[in-house]
Amino acid sequence: MLEIKKYGAIDIGSNAIRLLIANVIVSEDKEPQFKKSSLVRVPIRLGADAFVGEGIICEKNISRMINAMEAFKLLMDVHGVERYKACATSAMREAENGKEVAAKILKQTGVQIDIIGGKEEAAIISSTDLNQLIEGDNSYLYVDVGGGSTEFTIFSEGKILTSKSFKMGTVRLLNNKKAVNKEIYANVEKWIKKNTKDLKKVSLIGSGGNINKLFKMSGRAEGKPISYIYLNAQYQFLKQMTFDERVSELSLNPDRADVIIPATKIYLSAMKWSGARKIYVPKIGLSDGIIKSLFYNKL
């Protein structure tokens, strides 16, 4: 007997807001299958409000968020979604009016937004399909780069050894002063080196919109890693181009064309500090984790 369930996940990030609709195919003799049905991404850059000046999400962006939630509700209705969950990360977490905005959205749209912490975010993401990669006795540094923060998790022999969230997101790095970024990088370097020094042959696992884009641009087959040498060459190539060239010649979205530079630098730095020579890019993120957690009643 085959059963198909439909779930929705809303990921309110610092650079964009996403709605993922997925089919969960349940049959008696098999593991549940999670199939993406639809993914909608809207470029509402909340981090540009939350990480600068007074740290307040502006009225214009609140209005855009309300419109997005209304649109997402209609889309989920059309798809026949039976359960959904909305989670917000570092921009809403740090905005002075983050809780007020969530309350206003709930009142006007009926969508309840959970503002989650960095550790909870890392736990939801690592509940995804990482298992296929982290089996065996290998060691991995999992790096999830967002707009406001980056989550690092170290796996060895299939177990989580340690994880930490740093305020090192792409939108934040673009808005910060150089001295601030230098200090953040120094803290991350210290943490990675300390926690990977006793591990043999570490590989990176990367998640986030930017590494997915870089992987797509590489033309690699799914499941195949990208090498440090390739990623570094791509970084130098992207840096030499102007913002307009990255949009017109590489067909990058305008809200991707600027953040892809600091994102690539984070992945390269993490590879350098951990001694990793390759990075695996499974197509996973917070929204995938929300779907799985909903199905297994963990949320």
KEKE-3310 file (N, C-alpha, C; in steps of 0.2 Angstrom, whole numbers, plus 5000, padded with zeros to 4 digits):
npx = (5004:5004:5007:5005:5011:5010:5021:5026:5039:5045:5058:5065:5077:5093:5096:5087:5070:5062:5051:5048:5040:5036:5035:5031:5034:5027:5029:5025:5037:5048:5060:5055:5053:5059:5053:5057:5045:5041:5050:5051:5059:5061:5069:5071:5080:5083:5094:5101:5094:5094:5107:5114:5115:5102:5097:5084:5070:5063:5048:5045:5050:5044:5031:5033:5036:5024:5016:5023:5021:5007:5006:5013:5005:4994:5000:5003:4991:4985:4994:4990:4995:4997:5003:5014:5028:5036:5052:5063:5079:5095:5094:5081:5082:5091:5086:5080:5066:5062:5053:5041:5038:5036:5025:5016:5015:5009:4996:4991:4992:4991:5001:5013:5028:5043:5056:5072:5087:5105:5110:5099:5096:5107:5105:5093:5096:5106:5098:5095:5099:5112:5117:5120:5133:5141:5144:5154:5172:5176:5181:5172:5169:5156:5149:5138:5133:5125:5116:5117:5123:5136:5135:5145:5149:5156:5159:5164:5168:5154:5148:5142:5154:5157:5149:5146:5140:5143:5144:5145:5140:5135:5129:5131:5145:5147:5142:5149:5163:5180:5189:5181:5177:5189:5192:5182:5185:5197:5193:5185:5195:5203:5194:5191:5204:5208:5198:5199:5212:5216:5211:5211:5213:5201:5186:5176:5158:5147:5134:5120:5114:5124:5135:5128:5125:5138:5142:5133:5138:5150:5148:5149:5145:5131:5134:5148:5163:5169:5185:5198:5207:5200:5189:5196:5201:5189:5185:5194:5192:5178:5180:5187:5178:5166:5151:5140:5145:5145:5131:5126:5134:5136:5124:5119:5108:5104:5104:5112:5124:5132:5134:5140:5154:5160:5154:5161:5174:5172:5170:5182:5192:5188:5191:5205:5209:5206:5212:5206:5204:5194:5177:5160:5144:5129:5112:5105:5097:5090:5076:5074:5077:5067:5056:5059:5059:5046:5039:5044:5039:5047:5047)
npy = (4994:5011:5027:5044:5059:5076:5089:5106:5118:5133:5143:5156:5166:5176:5181:5177:5171:5155:5143:5127:5113:5096:5079:5065:5049:5035:5018:5001:4991:4999:5012:5029:5040:5055:5068:5082:5094:5107:5122:5138:5154:5169:5185:5193:5202:5201:5203:5214:5224:5219:5218:5230:5247:5252:5239:5235:5228:5234:5244:5242:5229:5221:5222:5216:5203:5199:5198:5188:5177:5176:5173:5161:5153:5151:5144:5132:5128:5125:5115:5106:5104:5096:5098:5111:5121:5135:5143:5154:5162:5169:5183:5187:5183:5192:5204:5219:5221:5208:5198:5206:5207:5194:5192:5201:5196:5183:5188:5194:5185:5172:5163:5155:5159:5152:5157:5152:5146:5146:5133:5124:5126:5120:5107:5104:5104:5094:5083:5079:5071:5067:5056:5046:5051:5052:5039:5026:5026:5039:5057:5072:5089:5099:5112:5125:5139:5153:5169:5177:5169:5156:5138:5126:5109:5095:5079:5062:5045:5043:5050:5065:5076:5089:5105:5122:5138:5152:5170:5173:5177:5179:5191:5198:5199:5207:5219:5222:5230:5229:5226:5220:5208:5202:5198:5189:5179:5175:5169:5158:5151:5147:5139:5129:5123:5118:5109:5099:5095:5082:5073:5062:5065:5074:5079:5091:5095:5104:5116:5126:5140:5146:5137:5127:5133:5135:5122:5118:5126:5120:5109:5096:5078:5073:5070:5069:5076:5093:5099:5107:5115:5118:5125:5136:5142:5145:5155:5165:5169:5173:5184:5193:5198:5210:5216:5217:5210:5197:5195:5197:5189:5177:5174:5175:5178:5194:5195:5185:5187:5196:5190:5178:5179:5182:5170:5159:5161:5158:5144:5140:5144:5136:5124:5125:5127:5115:5106:5100:5093:5091:5095:5090:5091:5089:5091:5099:5108:5120:5120:5107:5099:5103:5098:5084:5083:5087:5076:5065:5069:5078:5091)
npz = (5000:4995:5001:4999:5006:5008:5012:5018:5019:5026:5025:5032:5028:5029:5018:5008:5006:5007:5000:5002:4994:4997:4992:5002:5001:5006:5009:5014:5014:5012:5015:5019:5006:5001:4991:4981:4977:4973:4973:4979:4978:4986:4985:4998:5007:5022:5031:5027:5034:5047:5051:5051:5056:5066:5067:5063:5056:5041:5037:5023:5020:5029:5024:5012:5017:5022:5011:5004:5013:5012:4998:4998:5006:4998:4987:4994:4997:4984:4981:4990:5002:5018:5030:5037:5041:5047:5049:5055:5054:5058:5054:5058:5071:5077:5074:5081:5081:5078:5085:5086:5072:5068:5076:5070:5057:5060:5065:5053:5043:5048:5048:5058:5064:5069:5077:5077:5086:5083:5086:5085:5072:5066:5070:5064:5051:5050:5051:5039:5023:5026:5031:5022:5017:5028:5033:5038:5042:5040:5042:5043:5040:5041:5033:5033:5025:5028:5026:5037:5047:5049:5051:5058:5059:5065:5060:5064:5061:5059:5069:5078:5083:5087:5087:5080:5079:5070:5069:5055:5041:5024:5020:5031:5031:5020:5024:5036:5044:5039:5049:5059:5052:5050:5063:5066:5056:5062:5074:5069:5062:5072:5080:5070:5067:5080:5083:5072:5072:5077:5068:5055:5037:5033:5025:5017:5019:5010:5012:5007:4997:4989:4988:4981:4969:4964:4963:4953:4942:4940:4933:4938:4941:4950:4967:4966:4972:4973:4970:4980:4973:4961:4966:4971:4960:4954:4963:4961:4948:4949:4957:4949:4940:4937:4947:4938:4927:4933:4934:4921:4912:4919:4922:4935:4949:4954:4969:4972:4966:4973:4986:4983:4982:4996:5002:4994:4999:5012:5012:5006:5015:5026:5021:5019:5033:5039:5032:5022:5005:4997:4993:4996:4989:4994:4990:5001:5014:5026:5024:5019:5030:5039:5033:5034:5048:5051:5046:5054:5066:5074:5076)
capx = (5000:5008:5004:5009:5010:5013:5023:5029:5044:5046:5064:5066:5084:5095:5097:5081:5065:5061:5046:5049:5035:5039:5031:5034:5031:5028:5027:5027:5043:5054:5062:5051:5056:5057:5054:5055:5039:5042:5054:5050:5063:5060:5075:5069:5086:5082:5100:5103:5091:5095:5114:5117:5112:5098:5095:5077:5067:5060:5041:5044:5052:5038:5025:5035:5036:5017:5014:5026:5017:5000:5007:5015:4999:4990:5003:5003:4984:4985:4997:4987:5000:4993:5007:5020:5032:5040:5057:5067:5086:5099:5091:5075:5084:5095:5083:5077:5059:5060:5047:5035:5037:5033:5018:5012:5014:5004:4990:4988:4992:4989:5007:5017:5035:5047:5063:5076:5094:5110:5111:5093:5096:5112:5102:5088:5099:5110:5094:5094:5102:5119:5119:5124:5139:5145:5145:5161:5176:5179:5179:5169:5168:5150:5148:5131:5134:5119:5117:5119:5128:5138:5135:5150:5148:5162:5157:5169:5165:5147:5145:5144:5159:5155:5146:5146:5137:5147:5141:5149:5136:5138:5126:5134:5152:5146:5140:5153:5169:5185:5192:5176:5177:5196:5192:5177:5189:5202:5190:5183:5201:5205:5190:5192:5210:5208:5194:5201:5219:5218:5207:5214:5209:5195:5183:5171:5152:5145:5127:5118:5112:5130:5139:5124:5126:5145:5142:5130:5142:5156:5146:5150:5139:5128:5138:5155:5165:5173:5192:5200:5210:5194:5185:5200:5201:5183:5185:5199:5188:5173:5183:5190:5172:5162:5145:5136:5147:5142:5124:5125:5138:5135:5116:5117:5103:5107:5105:5117:5130:5137:5136:5144:5161:5161:5153:5166:5179:5171:5171:5189:5195:5186:5195:5212:5211:5204:5216:5202:5206:5188:5170:5154:5138:5122:5107:5101:5097:5086:5070:5074:5077:5061:5051:5060:5058:5039:5037:5046:5037:5052:5046)
capy = (5000:5017:5033:5050:5064:5083:5094:5112:5121:5140:5145:5164:5167:5183:5184:5176:5167:5150:5139:5120:5108:5090:5073:5060:5043:5030:5011:4996:4988:5003:5018:5034:5044:5063:5070:5089:5095:5114:5127:5145:5158:5176:5189:5198:5202:5204:5204:5221:5228:5217:5218:5236:5252:5250:5232:5235:5226:5240:5243:5239:5222:5218:5221:5211:5197:5197:5196:5182:5172:5175:5169:5154:5149:5150:5139:5126:5126:5123:5109:5101:5102:5094:5101:5115:5124:5141:5144:5160:5161:5174:5190:5188:5182:5198:5211:5222:5220:5202:5195:5210:5206:5187:5192:5204:5191:5178:5191:5196:5179:5165:5159:5156:5159:5150:5160:5147:5147:5143:5126:5121:5126:5115:5101:5102:5103:5088:5078:5077:5065:5067:5049:5043:5053:5052:5033:5024:5029:5045:5063:5077:5096:5101:5119:5128:5146:5157:5176:5180:5165:5149:5133:5121:5103:5090:5072:5057:5039:5043:5053:5072:5077:5095:5110:5129:5143:5159:5176:5174:5176:5182:5197:5201:5200:5212:5225:5223:5234:5224:5224:5215:5202:5199:5195:5183:5174:5173:5165:5152:5148:5144:5133:5123:5120:5115:5103:5095:5093:5075:5069:5060:5066:5078:5081:5096:5094:5111:5117:5133:5142:5148:5131:5123:5137:5134:5115:5118:5129:5116:5103:5089:5074:5073:5065:5069:5082:5098:5100:5114:5118:5120:5130:5142:5145:5148:5161:5170:5170:5177:5191:5197:5200:5215:5213:5217:5204:5191:5195:5196:5184:5170:5173:5175:5182:5200:5194:5180:5189:5199:5186:5172:5180:5180:5163:5155:5163:5154:5137:5139:5145:5130:5118:5126:5126:5108:5102:5096:5094:5091:5097:5087:5096:5086:5096:5099:5114:5120:5118:5099:5097:5105:5093:5078:5084:5087:5069:5061:5073:5081:5098)
capz = (5000:4994:5003:4998:5010:5006:5017:5016:5024:5024:5028:5032:5029:5030:5011:5004:5010:5003:5002:4999:4995:4996:4993:5006:4998:5011:5007:5019:5014:5010:5019:5016:5001:5001:4984:4981:4972:4971:4977:4977:4982:4985:4987:5003:5011:5029:5034:5026:5039:5054:5053:5051:5060:5073:5067:5063:5049:5039:5035:5017:5020:5033:5020:5007:5020:5023:5004:5003:5017:5009:4992:5000:5009:4992:4984:4998:4996:4978:4981:4994:5008:5024:5036:5036:5047:5045:5053:5054:5057:5061:5053:5063:5078:5079:5073:5087:5081:5075:5088:5084:5065:5068:5079:5065:5052:5062:5065:5047:5038:5051:5048:5064:5062:5074:5077:5080:5087:5078:5087:5083:5065:5064:5072:5059:5044:5050:5051:5032:5020:5027:5033:5016:5016:5034:5035:5038:5047:5038:5045:5039:5042:5038:5033:5031:5025:5027:5025:5044:5051:5047:5056:5057:5062:5064:5060:5063:5062:5059:5075:5078:5088:5090:5082:5083:5075:5070:5065:5049:5036:5018:5020:5037:5029:5015:5028:5041:5043:5038:5055:5062:5048:5052:5070:5065:5053:5066:5079:5066:5061:5079:5081:5066:5068:5087:5083:5067:5072:5078:5063:5048:5031:5033:5019:5018:5016:5010:5010:5006:4990:4985:4986:4976:4963:4962:4961:4947:4938:4939:4929:4941:4942:4957:4972:4965:4975:4970:4973:4983:4967:4956:4970:4972:4953:4953:4967:4958:4942:4951:4960:4944:4937:4941:4949:4932:4923:4936:4933:4914:4909:4922:4924:4943:4952:4958:4976:4973:4962:4977:4991:4981:4984:5003:5003:4992:5003:5019:5010:5004:5022:5030:5018:5021:5040:5041:5028:5017:4998:4992:4996:4994:4990:4994:4989:5007:5018:5032:5022:5018:5037:5042:5030:5038:5055:5052:5045:5060:5072:5079:5077)
cpx = (5004:5004:5008:5007:5013:5014:5026:5033:5045:5053:5065:5073:5086:5096:5091:5076:5063:5055:5047:5043:5037:5034:5034:5031:5033:5025:5029:5034:5049:5054:5057:5055:5054:5059:5052:5050:5040:5046:5053:5055:5062:5066:5073:5076:5086:5088:5103:5100:5094:5103:5118:5112:5108:5096:5088:5074:5062:5053:5040:5045:5047:5032:5027:5035:5029:5014:5017:5023:5010:5001:5009:5009:4995:4993:5002:4995:4982:4988:4994:4991:4996:4997:5012:5022:5036:5045:5061:5074:5089:5096:5086:5077:5087:5091:5079:5069:5057:5054:5041:5033:5033:5026:5013:5010:5008:4997:4987:4988:4990:4996:5011:5024:5039:5054:5068:5083:5098:5111:5105:5093:5101:5109:5097:5091:5103:5105:5092:5098:5109:5122:5123:5131:5144:5146:5152:5165:5179:5177:5177:5168:5162:5149:5142:5132:5127:5121:5119:5123:5130:5138:5141:5149:5153:5159:5164:5166:5158:5144:5147:5149:5158:5152:5146:5143:5141:5143:5145:5145:5138:5135:5129:5141:5152:5145:5145:5160:5175:5188:5188:5177:5184:5196:5187:5181:5194:5199:5188:5189:5203:5201:5191:5198:5211:5204:5195:5208:5221:5214:5211:5210:5202:5192:5177:5164:5149:5137:5125:5118:5119:5134:5135:5125:5133:5146:5139:5134:5148:5154:5147:5144:5137:5132:5145:5157:5169:5180:5193:5203:5205:5191:5189:5200:5195:5182:5188:5195:5182:5175:5185:5184:5169:5155:5140:5138:5144:5135:5123:5128:5137:5128:5115:5112:5106:5108:5109:5124:5135:5139:5140:5151:5163:5160:5158:5172:5179:5173:5179:5193:5194:5190:5202:5214:5210:5209:5212:5204:5200:5182:5164:5148:5132:5117:5102:5102:5092:5079:5069:5074:5071:5056:5052:5058:5050:5036:5038:5044:5042:5052:5039)
cpy = (5006:5023:5039:5056:5070:5087:5100:5115:5128:5141:5153:5165:5174:5186:5182:5172:5162:5146:5132:5116:5101:5084:5068:5053:5037:5023:5006:4993:4992:5009:5024:5038:5051:5065:5078:5090:5102:5118:5134:5149:5165:5180:5194:5198:5205:5206:5211:5226:5226:5218:5225:5241:5250:5243:5231:5233:5232:5238:5240:5232:5218:5217:5216:5204:5194:5195:5189:5176:5171:5171:5162:5150:5147:5144:5132:5123:5122:5116:5103:5099:5101:5097:5105:5118:5130:5142:5150:5160:5168:5181:5192:5187:5188:5204:5213:5221:5213:5198:5199:5208:5199:5188:5196:5200:5186:5181:5192:5190:5172:5161:5161:5155:5157:5153:5155:5149:5144:5135:5122:5121:5121:5108:5099:5100:5096:5082:5076:5071:5065:5060:5045:5045:5052:5044:5031:5027:5036:5051:5068:5084:5098:5109:5122:5135:5149:5165:5179:5176:5159:5144:5128:5115:5098:5083:5067:5050:5039:5046:5060:5073:5084:5100:5117:5133:5150:5164:5178:5173:5180:5190:5201:5204:5206:5219:5227:5227:5228:5222:5219:5208:5198:5195:5189:5178:5171:5168:5158:5148:5144:5138:5127:5119:5116:5108:5098:5092:5086:5070:5068:5062:5068:5080:5086:5093:5102:5111:5124:5135:5143:5142:5127:5127:5135:5127:5115:5121:5125:5110:5096:5085:5074:5068:5065:5076:5087:5098:5107:5118:5121:5126:5137:5146:5148:5155:5167:5173:5175:5184:5196:5201:5206:5212:5212:5211:5198:5190:5193:5190:5177:5169:5172:5179:5188:5199:5188:5182:5193:5194:5180:5173:5178:5172:5158:5155:5159:5147:5136:5139:5139:5124:5119:5125:5119:5103:5098:5098:5093:5093:5093:5091:5092:5092:5096:5106:5114:5118:5110:5096:5098:5099:5086:5078:5084:5079:5065:5064:5075:5088:5099)
cpz = (5000:4997:5002:5002:5007:5012:5015:5022:5021:5028:5027:5034:5029:5023:5007:5009:5005:5005:4998:5000:4993:4996:4997:5004:5003:5009:5013:5020:5013:5015:5016:5011:5001:4994:4984:4975:4969:4976:4975:4982:4981:4988:4992:5008:5018:5033:5033:5031:5046:5056:5053:5055:5066:5073:5067:5056:5047:5037:5028:5016:5024:5028:5014:5010:5021:5016:5002:5006:5014:5002:4993:5003:5003:4988:4987:4997:4990:4977:4985:5000:5014:5030:5034:5042:5044:5051:5051:5057:5059:5060:5058:5070:5081:5078:5079:5087:5078:5078:5086:5077:5065:5071:5074:5059:5054:5062:5058:5042:5041:5051:5054:5062:5069:5073:5081:5081:5082:5079:5084:5075:5062:5065:5066:5053:5044:5051:5044:5030:5021:5029:5028:5015:5022:5037:5035:5043:5045:5042:5041:5043:5038:5039:5030:5031:5023:5026:5032:5048:5047:5052:5054:5062:5060:5065:5060:5065:5063:5065:5075:5084:5092:5085:5085:5077:5076:5067:5059:5043:5030:5018:5025:5035:5024:5019:5034:5039:5042:5044:5059:5058:5049:5058:5069:5062:5058:5071:5075:5064:5067:5080:5077:5067:5075:5086:5077:5067:5073:5073:5057:5042:5031:5026:5021:5015:5016:5008:5010:4999:4986:4983:4981:4969:4960:4959:4954:4941:4936:4934:4931:4941:4949:4961:4971:4968:4971:4973:4975:4977:4962:4960:4970:4965:4952:4957:4964:4952:4944:4953:4955:4940:4941:4943:4943:4928:4926:4934:4925:4910:4912:4924:4931:4944:4955:4965:4977:4970:4967:4983:4990:4982:4991:5005:5001:4996:5010:5017:5009:5011:5026:5028:5020:5028:5042:5037:5023:5010:4994:4996:4992:4994:4989:4993:4995:5010:5023:5030:5021:5025:5040:5039:5034:5045:5056:5051:5051:5067:5077:5080:5080)
residu = (MET:LEU:GLU:ILE:LYS:LYS:TYR:GLY:ALA:ILE:ASP:ILE:GLY:SER:ASN:ALA:ILE:ARG:LEU:LEU:ILE:ALA:ASN:VAL:ILE:VAL:SER:GLU:ASP:LYS:GLU:PRO:GLN:PHE:LYS:LYS:SER:SER:LEU:VAL:ARG:VAL:PRO:ILE:ARG:LEU:GLY:ALA:ASP:ALA:PHE:VAL:GLY:GLU:GLY:ILE:ILE:CYS:GLU:LYS:ASN:ILE:SER:ARG:MET:ILE:ASN:ALA:MET:GLU:ALA:PHE:LYS:LEU:LEU:MET:ASP:VAL:HIS:GLY:VAL:GLU:ARG:TYR:LYS:ALA:CYS:ALA:THR:SER:ALA:MET:ARG:GLU:ALA:GLU:ASN:GLY:LYS:GLU:VAL:ALA:ALA:LYS:ILE:LEU:LYS:GLN:THR:GLY:VAL:GLN:ILE:ASP:ILE:ILE:GLY:GLY:LYS:GLU:GLU:ALA:ALA:ILE:ILE:SER:SER:THR:ASP:LEU:ASN:GLN:LEU:ILE:GLU:GLY:ASP:ASN:SER:TYR:LEU:TYR:VAL:ASP:VAL:GLY:GLY:GLY:SER:THR:GLU:PHE:THR:ILE:PHE:SER:GLU:GLY:LYS:ILE:LEU:THR:SER:LYS:SER:PHE:LYS:MET:GLY:THR:VAL:ARG:LEU:LEU:ASN:ASN:LYS:LYS:ALA:VAL:ASN:LYS:GLU:ILE:TYR:ALA:ASN:VAL:GLU:LYS:TRP:ILE:LYS:LYS:ASN:THR:LYS:ASP:LEU:LYS:LYS:VAL:SER:LEU:ILE:GLY:SER:GLY:GLY:ASN:ILE:ASN:LYS:LEU:PHE:LYS:MET:SER:GLY:ARG:ALA:GLU:GLY:LYS:PRO:ILE:SER:TYR:ILE:TYR:LEU:ASN:ALA:GLN:TYR:GLN:PHE:LEU:LYS:GLN:MET:THR:PHE:ASP:GLU:ARG:VAL:SER:GLU:LEU:SER:LEU:ASN:PRO:ASP:ARG:ALA:ASP:VAL:ILE:ILE:PRO:ALA:THR:LYS:ILE:TYR:LEU:SER:ALA:MET:LYS:TRP:SER:GLY:ALA:ARG:LYS:ILE:TYR:VAL:PRO:LYS:ILE:GLY:LEU:SER:ASP:GLY:ILE:ILE:LYS:SER:LEU:PHE:TYR:ASN:LYS:LEU)
# end
